[in-house]
Amino acid sequence: MKNKKLIKINILFFIFSVFFINNHLFATSEFREIKKMEAQEAAAAKPVITRPKVEYKASDFKDPFRPKVAKANEAGISKKKQVVLPDLKIQGIVWGGQIPQAVINDKVIKVGDTIQNVHIIDINKFGVLAVFEGQEFNISSPATGGGSKEIKESLEGGRDENE
């Protein structure tokens, strides 16, 4: 009885081993074949890059050490006309938050807004930085008094004791 069971177990083991070895060999050969095909496809699909020959010639370029814009006298152009900023009165500034704002001519303005064709580009504790007709203007805040020396010094950290 034991021998019959042992024979059955050996036969089953033999059948399974033949089955798994066969599958393993088949899978290995199939894997190799797939790798060969992929390598052939990759070699055939590899693009050929042709780069043009580049030569550097500095004769066609401007001198990097010359100013970008010629001086008015050199170019024969008269000086720019003086641009006058429209009447803008800053009545208050809120600059400590995430969105700095200013009250200008009874309107609340933030960075990026435009009032009377004047584009606001910065608002800080000293005033408003604006662009009008291509020129930048600093508009003083009411706290600085339009140039009050004492207030500006107090905002900057005070005066020297020896003065």
Secondary structure as UniProt FT lines:
FT   HELIX           2..45
FT   HELIX           58..60
FT   TURN            64..65
FT   HELIX           72..75
FT   STRAND          90..94
FT   STRAND          101..104
FT   TURN            105..106
FT   STRAND          107..110
FT   TURN            111..112
FT   STRAND          114..115
FT   TURN            116..117
FT   STRAND          118..124
FT   TURN            125..126
FT   STRAND          127..132
FT   TURN            133..134
FT   STRAND          135..140
FT   HELIX           142..144
FT   TURN            145..147
FT   HELIX           149..156
FT   TURN            161..162
//
